[in-house]
Amino acid sequence: MTLGKVIGTIVATQKKEALRDKKILIVQPIDLDGSFIGRDILAIDSVDAGVGDTVLMIHEGAGAQQVLGRKDVPVHTVIVAVVDGLSVDVK
């Protein structure tokens, strides 16, 4: 799983039928301090996230299929949670 910040949305005029009702968001991975890392990711939104939200994503085809409840979707990354807060204890 990866933390990320939603930075935009994708509008698609053509989608696979199984994804027609799903929103596609652009997510920038972040570290535990909230700093951007890595490259932007396109992710299917399963939790009604929006631009500016910190989210938790899974990056695996089988896991994505399980979250969406379908095996016929060509999806790699799904947003599975909107993060309300984050606390890291350093020892």
Secondary structure as UniProt FT lines:
FT   STRAND          2..10
FT   HELIX           17..19
FT   TURN            20..21
FT   STRAND          23..30
FT   TURN            32..33
FT   STRAND          41..45
FT   TURN            51..52
FT   STRAND          54..59
FT   HELIX           61..68
FT   STRAND          77..82
//
